[in-house]
Each structure stands twice: as structure tokens, then as C-alpha cells.
Amino acid sequence: MSSRMNQKDIEKQLRELNSKIKNKWAYSEDRIKKEFKFDDFNEALDFMVNVGRHAEELDHHPDWCNVYNKVSIELTTHSAGGITDLDFTLASKIEEEFDSTRS
């Protein structure tokens, strides 16, 4: 099991993750959050399916919501009671998937 990160480590990992992207992840309430926007529902759905495969591989599943062309994602490690390295690993995979979906 991954151990919960302290505030300083969360902020460091968040800066590193956000340094490479335009639309930033936010941290609040022991979660990292982001909304992704697509051209249409099919593109958003394809993204969710592909992210789901990464989540299964990591055995770490997002809290998420899809409304037409938008996918909102929140990551936290419930078993640790907050943010762990697993959340940032999945966030990085999500960013890679978003880049490949949009290219």
C-alpha cells in the first residue's frame, strides 16, 4: 500500500506534473482534480476507456464524471486517506492519454 504524502511533497509533485501542461491539476480536500474537454462525446468516451485501462493496470481508480464533451477527474488514495504517489502516477498516465487523444 502507498503511504499518504505530506503537504510539501504534494506541492512538489503537483508543480512537477503541472510544469509540462497548460490546463493545470488542482489540489484540494485531499484530492487532485482536473477537467478535460474534447471535441465531442465520442472523443471523451474513448479517453475514458483508455484511462480506465491504465487505472486497471495500476489497480487505482479515479472518481470521475462525464457530461457530453467534458470529463472531470478526481484522484485520491482512499485506503491511505489522501494523496499518494499512486495518484501522481495515474495523473501522468492520464496526461499522456490526453495528449495522444488530442493529436
Secondary structure, 3 states (H helix, E strand, C coil): CCCCCCHHHHHHHHHHHHCCCCCCCEEECCEEEEEEECCCHHHHHHHHHHHHHHHHHHCCCCEEEEECCEEEEEECEHHHCECCHHHHHHHHHHHHHHHHHHC
